[in-house]
Amino acid sequence: MADQEWTGVRQRVEALGTSPESKEVFGALGHKWVLQEPLSHAQLSELEAQMKVRLPEEFRSFLVRVGAGGAGPAYGVFPVQRVQGRWRWEGDGAELADLSRLAEPFPEQGLDPAFIGAK
C-alpha cells in the first residue's frame, strides 16, 4: 500500500470512536478506538534488527505512518512496544506468538495441514 493511502487513517479511526454506535463494534471495548503513536524510522530499524527480519512493506508503512498498533479489526492490532530494552508485541495472547518464526517465508497456500495436525 502506498504511503498516501494511509493519509487520514488516524483521523478516521478517531472519528469512528466518537460515533454513538462505536461501542457496539466487536472488540471496541478492548481497543477503545485508540491507535498507538507511529514508530520513527529509527525505531522500526531497531525492531527489525532485533527480530532479524524485514517486515512486509505495507506493515512497515503502517507502523511509521499510522501507528504501532491499537484499534483495528476485532480486538485490534497488537501494539509493538519496547519493554525493558527489547521490542515485543503486547496484548492479550501476544505472548503466544513465536517471534523466532518471523524470518520464515510466509506460506502462499496457508498453513501446511501436516503442521496443523502436529499440534
Secondary structure, 3 states (H helix, E strand, C coil): CCHHHHCCHHHHHHHHHHCHHHHHCCCHHHHCCCECCCCCHHHHHHHHHHHCCCCCHHHHHHHHHCCCCECCCCCCECCEEEECCEEEECCCCHHHCCHHHHHCCCCCCCCCHHHHHCC
